[in-house]
Amino acid sequence: MALPFTNDIRTLRFLAGEMTQGDLGDRVGVTRQTIAAIEQGKYSPSLEVAFRIAHVFGKPLEEVFRWEGD
């Protein structure tokens, strides 16, 4: 089942000097595998992790994650 939101994490990592999933994971306190699952829409991050990811890229939450549900 697909999550009701999408994200631009992969694009933001690329624009941030091709940051790796591991580098982002280290910066927000999760594993590389967790970042990969979030990017692929297989895992819903906690609110804290979502805000931490947005903070790393200097973006508001809604520019990183977008609600696609009803």
CNS distance restraints for C-alpha pairs under 8 A (distance, minus, plus):
assign (resid   2 and name CA) (resid  41 and name CA) 6.67 0.50 0.50
assign (resid   2 and name CA) (resid  42 and name CA) 7.12 0.50 0.50
assign (resid   3 and name CA) (resid  41 and name CA) 6.07 0.50 0.50
assign (resid   3 and name CA) (resid  42 and name CA) 7.17 0.50 0.50
assign (resid   3 and name CA) (resid  43 and name CA) 7.75 0.50 0.50
assign (resid   3 and name CA) (resid  44 and name CA) 7.24 0.50 0.50
assign (resid   4 and name CA) (resid  67 and name CA) 6.04 0.50 0.50
assign (resid   4 and name CA) (resid  68 and name CA) 5.08 0.50 0.50
assign (resid   4 and name CA) (resid  69 and name CA) 4.52 0.50 0.50
assign (resid   5 and name CA) (resid  41 and name CA) 7.85 0.50 0.50
assign (resid   5 and name CA) (resid  65 and name CA) 6.65 0.50 0.50
assign (resid   5 and name CA) (resid  66 and name CA) 5.28 0.50 0.50
assign (resid   5 and name CA) (resid  67 and name CA) 4.20 0.50 0.50
assign (resid   5 and name CA) (resid  68 and name CA) 4.73 0.50 0.50
assign (resid   5 and name CA) (resid  69 and name CA) 6.58 0.50 0.50
assign (resid   6 and name CA) (resid  41 and name CA) 6.78 0.50 0.50
assign (resid   6 and name CA) (resid  65 and name CA) 5.71 0.50 0.50
assign (resid   6 and name CA) (resid  66 and name CA) 5.28 0.50 0.50
assign (resid   6 and name CA) (resid  67 and name CA) 6.60 0.50 0.50
assign (resid   6 and name CA) (resid  68 and name CA) 6.84 0.50 0.50
assign (resid   7 and name CA) (resid  39 and name CA) 6.64 0.50 0.50
assign (resid   7 and name CA) (resid  41 and name CA) 7.95 0.50 0.50
assign (resid   7 and name CA) (resid  64 and name CA) 5.42 0.50 0.50
assign (resid   7 and name CA) (resid  65 and name CA) 4.36 0.50 0.50
assign (resid   7 and name CA) (resid  66 and name CA) 6.12 0.50 0.50
assign (resid   8 and name CA) (resid  12 and name CA) 6.13 0.50 0.50
assign (resid   8 and name CA) (resid  39 and name CA) 7.64 0.50 0.50
assign (resid   8 and name CA) (resid  63 and name CA) 7.76 0.50 0.50
assign (resid   8 and name CA) (resid  64 and name CA) 5.30 0.50 0.50
assign (resid   8 and name CA) (resid  65 and name CA) 6.72 0.50 0.50
assign (resid   9 and name CA) (resid  13 and name CA) 6.02 0.50 0.50
assign (resid   9 and name CA) (resid  39 and name CA) 6.10 0.50 0.50
assign (resid   9 and name CA) (resid  64 and name CA) 6.43 0.50 0.50
assign (resid  10 and name CA) (resid  14 and name CA) 6.32 0.50 0.50
assign (resid  10 and name CA) (resid  39 and name CA) 6.53 0.50 0.50
assign (resid  11 and name CA) (resid  15 and name CA) 6.22 0.50 0.50
assign (resid  12 and name CA) (resid  16 and name CA) 6.07 0.50 0.50
assign (resid  12 and name CA) (resid  57 and name CA) 7.00 0.50 0.50
assign (resid  13 and name CA) (resid  17 and name CA) 6.94 0.50 0.50
assign (resid  13 and name CA) (resid  18 and name CA) 5.42 0.50 0.50
assign (resid  13 and name CA) (resid  19 and name CA) 4.86 0.50 0.50
assign (resid  13 and name CA) (resid  20 and name CA) 6.92 0.50 0.50
assign (resid  13 and name CA) (resid  21 and name CA) 7.88 0.50 0.50
assign (resid  13 and name CA) (resid  24 and name CA) 7.96 0.50 0.50
assign (resid  14 and name CA) (resid  18 and name CA) 3.97 0.50 0.50
assign (resid  14 and name CA) (resid  19 and name CA) 6.17 0.50 0.50
assign (resid  16 and name CA) (resid  57 and name CA) 7.58 0.50 0.50
assign (resid  19 and name CA) (resid  23 and name CA) 6.25 0.50 0.50
assign (resid  19 and name CA) (resid  24 and name CA) 6.85 0.50 0.50
assign (resid  20 and name CA) (resid  24 and name CA) 6.38 0.50 0.50
assign (resid  21 and name CA) (resid  25 and name CA) 6.01 0.50 0.50
assign (resid  21 and name CA) (resid  32 and name CA) 5.14 0.50 0.50
assign (resid  21 and name CA) (resid  33 and name CA) 7.89 0.50 0.50
assign (resid  21 and name CA) (resid  35 and name CA) 5.95 0.50 0.50
assign (resid  21 and name CA) (resid  36 and name CA) 6.66 0.50 0.50
assign (resid  22 and name CA) (resid  26 and name CA) 6.09 0.50 0.50
assign (resid  22 and name CA) (resid  31 and name CA) 6.68 0.50 0.50
assign (resid  22 and name CA) (resid  32 and name CA) 4.37 0.50 0.50
assign (resid  22 and name CA) (resid  35 and name CA) 7.78 0.50 0.50
assign (resid  23 and name CA) (resid  27 and name CA) 6.32 0.50 0.50
assign (resid  23 and name CA) (resid  32 and name CA) 7.76 0.50 0.50
assign (resid  24 and name CA) (resid  28 and name CA) 6.31 0.50 0.50
assign (resid  24 and name CA) (resid  32 and name CA) 7.59 0.50 0.50
assign (resid  24 and name CA) (resid  35 and name CA) 7.48 0.50 0.50
assign (resid  24 and name CA) (resid  53 and name CA) 7.63 0.50 0.50
assign (resid  24 and name CA) (resid  56 and name CA) 7.91 0.50 0.50
assign (resid  25 and name CA) (resid  29 and name CA) 5.69 0.50 0.50
assign (resid  25 and name CA) (resid  30 and name CA) 4.71 0.50 0.50
assign (resid  25 and name CA) (resid  31 and name CA) 5.10 0.50 0.50
assign (resid  25 and name CA) (resid  32 and name CA) 5.29 0.50 0.50
assign (resid  25 and name CA) (resid  34 and name CA) 7.52 0.50 0.50
assign (resid  25 and name CA) (resid  35 and name CA) 6.14 0.50 0.50
assign (resid  26 and name CA) (resid  30 and name CA) 6.26 0.50 0.50
assign (resid  26 and name CA) (resid  31 and name CA) 6.94 0.50 0.50
assign (resid  26 and name CA) (resid  32 and name CA) 7.87 0.50 0.50
assign (resid  27 and name CA) (resid  56 and name CA) 7.42 0.50 0.50
assign (resid  28 and name CA) (resid  49 and name CA) 6.57 0.50 0.50
assign (resid  28 and name CA) (resid  52 and name CA) 5.64 0.50 0.50
assign (resid  28 and name CA) (resid  53 and name CA) 6.31 0.50 0.50
assign (resid  28 and name CA) (resid  56 and name CA) 7.78 0.50 0.50
assign (resid  29 and name CA) (resid  49 and name CA) 7.97 0.50 0.50
assign (resid  30 and name CA) (resid  34 and name CA) 6.29 0.50 0.50
assign (resid  30 and name CA) (resid  35 and name CA) 7.29 0.50 0.50
assign (resid  31 and name CA) (resid  35 and name CA) 6.61 0.50 0.50
assign (resid  32 and name CA) (resid  36 and name CA) 6.23 0.50 0.50
assign (resid  33 and name CA) (resid  37 and name CA) 6.17 0.50 0.50
assign (resid  34 and name CA) (resid  38 and name CA) 6.16 0.50 0.50
assign (resid  34 and name CA) (resid  43 and name CA) 7.55 0.50 0.50
assign (resid  35 and name CA) (resid  39 and name CA) 6.10 0.50 0.50
assign (resid  36 and name CA) (resid  40 and name CA) 6.21 0.50 0.50
assign (resid  37 and name CA) (resid  41 and name CA) 6.19 0.50 0.50
assign (resid  37 and name CA) (resid  42 and name CA) 5.02 0.50 0.50
assign (resid  37 and name CA) (resid  43 and name CA) 5.29 0.50 0.50
assign (resid  38 and name CA) (resid  42 and name CA) 5.94 0.50 0.50
assign (resid  38 and name CA) (resid  43 and name CA) 4.87 0.50 0.50
assign (resid  38 and name CA) (resid  44 and name CA) 6.16 0.50 0.50
assign (resid  38 and name CA) (resid  45 and name CA) 6.60 0.50 0.50
assign (resid  45 and name CA) (resid  49 and name CA) 5.87 0.50 0.50
assign (resid  45 and name CA) (resid  50 and name CA) 5.88 0.50 0.50
assign (resid  46 and name CA) (resid  50 and name CA) 6.18 0.50 0.50
assign (resid  47 and name CA) (resid  51 and name CA) 6.22 0.50 0.50
assign (resid  48 and name CA) (resid  52 and name CA) 6.15 0.50 0.50
assign (resid  49 and name CA) (resid  53 and name CA) 6.10 0.50 0.50
assign (resid  50 and name CA) (resid  54 and name CA) 6.33 0.50 0.50
assign (resid  50 and name CA) (resid  61 and name CA) 7.13 0.50 0.50
assign (resid  51 and name CA) (resid  55 and name CA) 6.06 0.50 0.50
assign (resid  51 and name CA) (resid  61 and name CA) 6.16 0.50 0.50
assign (resid  52 and name CA) (resid  56 and name CA) 6.28 0.50 0.50
assign (resid  53 and name CA) (resid  57 and name CA) 6.77 0.50 0.50
assign (resid  54 and name CA) (resid  58 and name CA) 6.12 0.50 0.50
assign (resid  54 and name CA) (resid  59 and name CA) 5.16 0.50 0.50
assign (resid  54 and name CA) (resid  60 and name CA) 5.99 0.50 0.50
assign (resid  54 and name CA) (resid  61 and name CA) 5.41 0.50 0.50
assign (resid  54 and name CA) (resid  63 and name CA) 7.92 0.50 0.50
assign (resid  54 and name CA) (resid  64 and name CA) 6.13 0.50 0.50
assign (resid  55 and name CA) (resid  59 and name CA) 6.13 0.50 0.50
assign (resid  55 and name CA) (resid  60 and name CA) 7.41 0.50 0.50
assign (resid  59 and name CA) (resid  63 and name CA) 6.14 0.50 0.50
assign (resid  59 and name CA) (resid  64 and name CA) 6.94 0.50 0.50
assign (resid  60 and name CA) (resid  64 and name CA) 7.04 0.50 0.50
assign (resid  61 and name CA) (resid  65 and name CA) 6.09 0.50 0.50
assign (resid  62 and name CA) (resid  66 and name CA) 5.85 0.50 0.50
